[in-house]
């Protein structure tokens, strides 16, 4: 018997190690696309020098040269099923905001269309949505301005839903977009005062899976090679703007010659979208300064519901911006005409847009890329004021005191040979910056009023230190932007899996096999639990009697009660785990699910329905295997983490349900039936299984086909196994726990005497 137990322990350990080693192999293979390299020894991107010199630059005076403006918007989500926002916002943006600002460039960072079915449960590319997007661009003429370099768009995750490959017929971005370049683009704008590079990277998966497995993005080694090459071309530019649909925190970056962190040292601003301001205000300011790399990451809220766009101005290489909401009244704006929506010929009235460029907002300084010293040498406050009617008054205040010098208009409107116009509506007022160079933070307020009485005020903090003022926006999205969700999900998934498998499955089984006399051990644990229960009730009654007035004694009793209760819960749970490990018909399925998480697909199904048989793939914890290659998509880690949590909850509850009540609670005490045996707990567990396992299984079947049930152990099989186990152990009147062999100790030797 002893030999058999030892052999069982050895086999358990060996099988576990083999499964984990194979899981490590799968992890390595899944991440190989991120690290495959075909390096060129001469390819490198140097970082920008710290603290660019401002000595050679012109003085910031009342001149209207040296200003570049552009607009950034994102997440349009044109939909054939949503009767508000989306297309109608985009049309007003093109016909009102773009003519009002008249910048040098308009860039849209993805999610041009919605790409969902009518129930909004699964995804597919809708040709009608793409045609509506193209009609909107054609009606505004933005694709033809500045020789085709005025308007740039790129893909978001919705634009690659259910698209097998970039050359697939379902990739309508190739047909209906303005850029028509899957993989991003490189655009250099050369002006008389400098050169400015715009580098767009495409974080969409190589194979665009149908939702929900399409939230996170990644750049494999090939994508990093493209990015590195484009940033190499951007060397020497006054500023480099990097654009991507996904924020850095939701991206998984591979490596070619350099890591993303190394490449980003040459970037001034990272422009992105995707997160839609999240919910409840936690994404109202999704911005973060990456001090180590020296760039600002600035996410813009969506055009779909919030009708937001952002205006940037680069004034003598000082980068400033302002967020603007379209003045469309109700947000999101109703659109009963759906994809046939049109806008009036005349733009809607727009309040003035005010953007202060000198002094620059102290919260968004770029000490590694901007010549901040020119603010000290400047002779004028500078602000751009766009309006659809004449500006009658521009007022300025510093620290609440009216500025003594009036603001005057020094703007211009430049038109090239093709008739394309860029507005630079500059207002300036003389000032002496030395009066405010005292090491303190000051506030500038600029208010612009037009002839129709529409008014806009902006306030910015400023100082002359090279370090930006902390945003203090953790509760509004800053914390999210500073995280690395690939690391978070990988570490939390691996840690929770190891803790679950070791503490809830493997150790209890090994402990059970090591017991010489399991029955005697169970009886001893029963007696110990009864004694612990008696001590807890004694402490609780002492606190409840109210005859103790010494607060220190009360605190001591309270801490003792907490300690005893914690000890009791841990001890009883471990006893239940060991008891559960002794029930072979229940332990082995639990062990199978635990090991399967590490080395088998979570499910297999038609992940890209538009591709037919080529779209069949397997979702592992470490990535997705499809068409003979791996996609290291972070979504698979979130799916695996959800499965781990589901299994862990079941592995905590089922042992308690399997164990006989007499194992923990003596019938000779008056404690009554424990709460977790009650109807409420059983219903809660049933609802948990249905909501957390059953409904996601139905969603998976709806999206990825019936095969995802047959080959989907992490949700479908687990749901069936959990339902059977709960019925047999806790719901059936003659439950399996009644076969327990534990003998309840007598009152003379048990908890009653202890009390």
C-alpha positions, 0 to 999 in steps of 0.5 A, a space after each residue: 500500500 505504501 509503495 502504491 501511494 509513493 508511486 501515485 505521488 511520483 506519477 502526479 508530480 511527473 504528469 504535472 511537470 510534463 504538462 507545465 513544460 509543454 505549456 512553457 513550450 507553447 508560450 515560447 512558440 506563441 511569442 516567437 513572432 514577436 522576436 523573430 529577427 532578420 536584422 540589418 547591422 546598419 539599421 538603428 534609431 537614435 534618441 533625440 538629444 536632451 534639452 534641444 537648444 533654443 539659441 538658434 531659433 527666432 524670438 517668439 514675437 508677434 510674427 505669424 510664421 513658424 506655426 504648423 496646425 493639425 487635427 486629431 480625431 478617432 473612433 468614428 464607428 459609422 454604423 448601419 444599426 445605431 441611430 445616433 452619433 457616428 456618421 452624423 458627428 463625422 459629417 459635421 466634423 468634416 463640414 464644420 470643424 475642418 473648414 473652421 480650423 483649416 489645418 495642414 493635416 487631419 488624422 484619424 486613428 482608427 475605428 472608422 466603422 462599427 463592424 457589428 451585426 444587428 444584435 451587436 454581439 458578433 462582428 463582420 465588415 459591413 460594406 454599407 458602412 464603408 461606402 458611407 464613410 467614403 461618401 462622407 470623405 468625397 463630399 467634403 473634398 478632404 482627400 484631394 487637398 494638399 496633393 493627397 497629403 491633407 487627410 490620413 486615416 488608419 485601421 482600428 480593431 473594429 476595422 479588422 473584425 473578421 478580416 482574415 488577411 490584409 489582401 482579403 476581399 473583406 478588408 474594405 480599408 483597402 478600397 474605401 479609406 483615404 490612406 489605403 495602406 494597411 500597416 500604417 504610413 509615413 508622412 513628412 510635412 516640410 515647411 520653411 521653418 522645419 520638418 515634421 514627421 507623422 508615423 502611423 503603426 498598425 496594431 491590428 492583428 495579422 489575422 483579424 478575429 471576430 469579436 470578442 477576441 479582438 480588443 488588444 493590439 500587437 506589433 510582431 517583429 515584422 511590424 516593428 521592422 516597419 516602425 523602425 524603418 519609418 522612425 529612421 526616415 523621421 530622424 532629423 525632423 523637428 518633431 516626430 508624432 507617432 500614431 496608433 489606434 491602441 494606447 501603449 498600455 493595450 499593445 504588445 510590442 515585439 522587437 526587431 533591432 530595438 525595443 519600443 521603449 528605445 524607439 520611442 525616445 525619438 518620439 515627441 507625442 504618441 496619438 491614439 484612441 480606442 478607449 472611448 473615455 471608458 465609463 463613469 469618468 475614469 477615462 476623462 483624461 487618458 494622458 500620461 507623460 513617459 518621462 523615461 522615453 521623453 514623450 507624451 501619450 495623448 488618447 482622444 475621446 471618440 467621435 462616435 458618442 462624444 463628438 470630440 476632436 483635438 487641435 494641435 499647434 506647433 509654434 516654433 516647435 512648442 507643441 500645444 493642443 486643445 480638445 473641442 466638442 462639436 456644437 451639435 446640441 444633444 450628444 450623441 446626435 440623433 441620426 434617423 437617416 442612418 447611413 443616408 445622413 446628410 448635413 446642411 450646406 452651411 456649417 453649424 455655428 461654432 463657438 471660438 476655438 482658443 489655443 494658447 501656444 506661448 507660454 505653453 501649458 506647463 502640464 504638457 512640456 516636452 523637455 527632451 524635444 522642445 526648445 523651452 528656453 524660447 519662452 523666456 526670450 519671448 516678447 509676446 503672448 501668443 494664442 490661436 483663435 479660430 471663429 466662424 465670424 469676426 472676433 470682436 474681443 480677446 481678453 487676457 488675464 494672468 493670475 486673475 489680473 487683467 493683462 495691461 496690453 491689449 491683444 491684437 490680431 496678427 494672423 494670416 491665411 496661406 493658400 498654395 498653388 492648388 488653392 488649399 488654405 491653412 489658417 493661422 489666426 494668431 492673436 498676440 499681446 506684449 509681455 515681459 516673461 521675466 516678471 513671472 520667472 520666479 519659480 512659481 506656477 502662474 495661470 493665464 486666462 484667454 477669453 475670445 468673443 465673436 461678433 455673434 456673442 459666442 465666447 470661449 475661455 481657456 485657462 492654462 498653468 505656466 512656468 519656466 521650469 523645464 519639468 512638466 507639472 504633474 497632471 494628477 489624473 489617476 482617477 481620470 485615466 492617467 493610471 491606466 495609461 501608465 500600465 502595461 496590461 500585457 505584463 499585468 495579465 501575464 503575471 496575474 494569469 500565471 500567478 493565479 494559475 500556479 496558486 490555484 493548481 498547487 494549493 487547491 489541487 496538487 498539495 491536497 492530493 499529495 498530502 492525502 497520499 502521504 497520510 498513513 491513516 486518513 480516517 484517524 487524521 480526519 477524526 483528529 481534524 474534526 475534533 480540532 475544528 470543533 475546539 476552534 469553533 468553541 473558542 470563536 464562539 467564546 470570544 464572540 460572546 465575550 465581545 457581545 456581552 458588553 461587560 468589558 469597558 476597557 477599550 484596550 481589552 476590547 481591541 485585544 479581544 477583537 484582534 483575537 477573534 479575527 485571528 481565530 476566525 482566519 485560522 479556522 477558515 484556513 484550517 477547515 478549507 484545507 481539510 475540505 481540500 484534502 477530503 475532496 482530493 480523496 474522492 477520485 471521481 471528483 478529483 481527477 476531473 478537477 485535475 484534468 481541467 487544471 492541467 488542461 489550462 496550461 497545455 490544451 486549447 481553451 477552445 477551438 472554433 471558427 474564429 474568422 467566419 468570413 475565411 471559411 475553413 481557413 478561419 478555424 483556430 485554437 485559442 490557448 492561454 498564450 495566444 491563438 494558433 491559426 493558419 499555421 502560425 501564432 498570433 500573440 494576442 493578449 485577449 487569449 490571456 484575458 480569456 484564460 484568466 477568466 477560466 482560471 478564476 471560474 475554476 478556482 471558485 469551483 475548486 474552493 466551493 466544491 470541496 466544502 460542498 463535498 465534505 460532511 457537515 459533521 466534519 466541521 460543525 458538531 451536532 452537539 453545539 447550538 451553532 445551527 446550520 452553517 450559512 453556506 449550506 443554505 438555499 441562498 448560497 446554492 442559488 448564488 453558485 448556480 447563478 454564478 455558473 450560469 452567468 460566468 460559464 453558461 452565458 459566455 459559452 453561448 456567446 462563444 457558440 454564437 460567434 465562433 460556431 458549434 465546434 467551440 462547445 465540442 472543443 471548448 473545455 475551459 468554459 463549455 466542458 467546465 460548465 457541464 462538469 461543474 453542473 454535474 458536480 454541484 448537483 451530485 455533491 450539494 443539490 441532490 437530496 441524498 448528496 455524496 457528502 453523506 458517505 463520509 467516514 468521519 466519526 463525530 467526537 462525543 461531547 465528553 471529548 469534544 467542543 462542548 467540554 472545551 467551551 
